[in-house]
Amino acid sequence: MSNTTILLVDDDPDIREIIGFNLSKEGYNVEIAKDGVQGVEMCKKHKPDLVLMDVMMPNMDGMEACQAIRENSETKDTLIAFLSARGEDYSQLAGFDSGGDDYITKPIRPKVLMSRIKALLKRNLKIENDTFQLPELGDLKIDLEKHHVHKSGISIEMPRKEFELLYLLASKPEKVFSRDSIMRTVWGKEVIVGERTIDVHIRKIREKIGDERIKTIKGVGYKFLKE
């Protein structure tokens, strides 16, 4: 039996039944929540490896629930994938902006969903094990083990994907990372996200550590600057 727990949060009983069945068939431990409020509470209780979160729900929608999970120190690094019938770019950007790791558009095909889940879990495991020694970063300290960022001694909270993106850029100051290489390393080649997703994450990182550390290389990508 798998040791991987997936929390499914959706107000549609048919979706819960179909996806829950397929997750169980793949050997995952499955927990079910019917809305965002219950989802947040169950995430705290069960500490799942992944949350599959519907966006449009009563009481608390998926994006609000995602933000609540990110704001809790015990659950802030939980993988979260949104499930939504809305496939527009702005909807996906809003999902990533709220702290989501992936955005899967309905109608959901079980085989595709299982592939995306495996890719997310595999990517997460690789990031945690594929460590490298960071150079001196001046007033910035990045702690991979604790997923903490400190600037001038002040602790900065970052969702998982923001942290991984910053960690990648900071691993080789002055090296230009292309958008493709960032996408492959941080999101994995199996996960399909819009190109603007990187821009959203870079903007949020800059808001937290300052604009001066990450430079945009027009038409190519980004690089982390030495002090």
C-alpha positions in Angstrom: 0.0 0.0 0.0 1.3 3.5 -0.9 2.4 5.8 1.8 1.3 8.8 -0.3 -1.8 10.6 0.9 -3.9 12.7 -1.5 -6.6 15.1 -0.2 -9.4 15.6 -2.8 -11.4 18.8 -2.2 -14.5 19.2 -4.4 -18.1 20.0 -3.8 -19.3 17.8 -6.7 -20.1 14.3 -5.4 -19.7 12.7 -8.9 -16.2 14.2 -9.2 -15.3 13.0 -5.7 -16.5 9.5 -6.5 -14.8 9.2 -9.9 -11.4 10.8 -8.9 -11.4 9.1 -5.5 -12.0 5.7 -7.1 -9.1 6.2 -9.6 -6.8 7.5 -6.9 -7.5 4.5 -4.7 -7.1 2.1 -7.7 -3.6 3.6 -8.1 -2.8 2.8 -4.5 -2.9 6.2 -3.0 -4.4 6.9 0.5 -7.4 9.2 -0.2 -9.0 11.8 2.0 -12.1 13.7 0.9 -13.3 17.2 1.7 -16.5 18.8 0.4 -15.5 22.5 0.4 -12.6 24.8 1.0 -13.2 25.2 4.8 -13.2 21.5 5.3 -10.2 21.1 3.0 -8.1 23.5 5.0 -9.0 21.7 8.3 -8.3 18.2 6.8 -5.0 19.4 5.4 -3.9 20.4 8.9 -5.1 17.1 10.3 -3.8 14.7 7.7 -0.7 16.5 6.3 -1.3 15.1 2.7 1.5 14.8 0.1 -0.8 16.5 -2.4 -4.1 18.4 -2.4 -6.3 18.2 -5.5 -8.5 21.4 -5.1 -11.5 22.4 -7.0 -11.7 26.2 -7.6 -15.4 27.0 -7.5 -16.8 25.8 -4.2 -19.2 27.2 -1.6 -18.2 28.6 1.8 -14.5 29.0 0.7 -13.3 28.7 -2.9 -10.2 26.8 -3.9 -7.9 29.8 -4.2 -8.9 31.1 -0.7 -8.3 27.6 0.7 -4.9 27.5 -1.0 -3.9 30.8 0.5 -5.0 29.6 4.0 -2.9 26.4 3.6 0.1 28.5 2.5 -0.3 30.8 5.5 -0.1 27.9 8.0 3.5 27.0 9.0 2.6 23.3 9.2 1.1 23.0 5.7 2.7 25.8 3.7 4.8 23.5 1.6 2.0 21.1 0.7 1.7 20.4 -3.0 -1.5 21.8 -4.4 -3.0 21.2 -7.8 -6.2 23.1 -8.9 -9.0 21.4 -10.7 -11.1 23.8 -12.8 -13.5 24.0 -15.7 -12.0 27.4 -16.5 -8.9 27.2 -18.7 -8.3 30.8 -19.5 -4.8 32.2 -18.9 -6.0 34.7 -16.3 -7.7 31.9 -14.3 -4.5 29.8 -14.4 -2.4 32.8 -13.4 -4.7 33.6 -10.5 -4.3 29.9 -9.4 -0.5 30.1 -9.4 -0.6 33.6 -7.8 -2.5 32.1 -4.9 0.2 29.5 -4.4 -0.9 26.6 -6.6 1.7 24.1 -8.0 -0.3 23.0 -11.0 -3.6 23.8 -12.7 -5.6 20.9 -14.3 -8.5 21.8 -16.6 -11.8 19.9 -16.5 -13.2 17.7 -17.9 -10.5 15.5 -16.3 -9.4 12.3 -18.0 -8.3 9.8 -15.3 -5.2 8.7 -17.2 -4.0 12.2 -17.7 -4.7 13.1 -14.1 -2.7 10.2 -12.8 0.2 11.1 -15.1 0.1 14.7 -13.8 0.0 13.5 -10.2 2.9 11.2 -10.6 4.9 14.0 -12.3 4.2 16.4 -9.4 5.1 13.9 -6.7 8.3 12.9 -8.6 9.3 16.5 -9.2 8.8 17.3 -5.5 11.0 14.3 -4.5 13.7 15.4 -6.9 13.8 19.0 -5.6 14.2 17.7 -2.1 17.0 15.3 -2.9 18.8 17.2 -5.7 20.7 19.6 -3.4 23.7 21.7 -4.1 25.9 24.1 -2.1 24.8 27.7 -2.4 27.5 30.4 -2.7 27.7 33.4 -0.4 24.6 35.6 -1.1 25.4 38.6 1.0 22.4 39.6 3.2 20.3 36.7 1.7 20.3 33.3 3.3 18.5 30.3 1.7 17.9 27.2 3.8 16.8 24.3 1.7 16.3 21.9 4.6 13.8 24.2 6.3 12.5 25.9 3.2 13.3 29.3 4.7 14.6 32.5 3.3 16.2 35.2 5.4 17.1 38.7 4.3 19.1 40.8 6.7 18.1 38.4 9.5 14.4 38.7 8.7 12.5 35.5 7.9 10.6 35.5 4.6 7.8 33.0 3.9 7.6 31.6 0.4 5.3 29.0 -1.2 7.2 25.9 -2.5 7.4 27.0 -6.2 8.7 30.5 -5.3 11.3 29.0 -3.1 12.4 26.4 -5.7 12.7 29.1 -8.4 14.7 31.4 -6.1 16.9 28.5 -5.0 17.6 27.5 -8.7 18.6 31.1 -9.7 20.7 31.7 -6.6 22.6 28.4 -7.1 24.6 30.0 -9.9 24.7 33.8 -9.6 25.2 35.6 -12.9 24.2 32.5 -14.9 21.3 33.2 -17.3 18.6 30.6 -16.9 16.3 30.3 -19.9 12.6 30.0 -19.4 12.7 26.5 -20.7 15.3 25.4 -18.3 13.4 27.0 -15.4 10.2 25.3 -16.4 11.9 21.9 -16.7 13.7 22.2 -13.4 11.1 23.7 -11.2 7.8 22.4 -12.7 9.1 19.3 -14.6 8.7 18.6 -18.3 5.5 16.6 -17.7 3.7 19.5 -16.1 2.2 22.0 -18.6 1.8 25.6 -17.4 1.6 28.9 -19.2 4.8 30.9 -19.8 3.5 33.8 -17.8 3.5 31.5 -14.7 7.3 32.1 -14.3 6.8 35.9 -14.5 4.1 35.7 -11.8 6.5 33.8 -9.5 9.4 36.2 -10.3 7.3 39.2 -9.5 6.3 37.7 -6.1 9.9 36.9 -5.2 11.0 40.4 -6.1 8.3 41.8 -3.8 9.8 39.8 -1.0 13.6 40.1 -1.5 13.8 43.3 -3.6 14.0 44.0 -7.3 17.7 44.3 -7.4 18.7 40.7 -7.0 16.9 39.2 -10.0 17.5 40.6 -13.5 15.3 40.0 -16.5 17.2 39.0 -19.7 14.8 40.1 -22.4 13.8 37.2 -24.7 15.8 34.7 -22.8 15.0 34.3 -19.1 16.4 35.5 -15.7 19.6 35.6 -13.7 20.5 36.1 -10.0 22.9 39.0 -9.4 25.8 39.0 -7.0 25.8 41.9 -4.5 
